Amino acid sequence: MSIVPGIYDASLATGNVWIDTEDCNEMARKLAREEGLLVGISAAGNVVALALYNTHAEVDALAGAIRRLQSGRSDDRFARDWPSGI
């Protein structure tokens, strides 16, 4: 069973994506090993869900945005890089 934060509003959700905890753990290790991104299990879970339901271009855009945020270079490039727009 998951811990639901107090700020979560179920009426805003359009659906649920169920992923295994071990997939999140493995993705966190993979992001660190292959991309040099040190992320937590929740962030890694978002990448797992994104990889399941979106294109490689969108996953690459997300990885690029995370890199820019970690390097202090965040700007509007994420919106420009995201294939479907934001």
Secondary structure, DSSP 8 states (H G I E B T S, - for coil): -----TT--GGG--------HHHHHHHHHHIIIII-----HHHHHHHHHHHHHS-HHHHHHHHHHHHHHHHT--STHHHHHSTT--
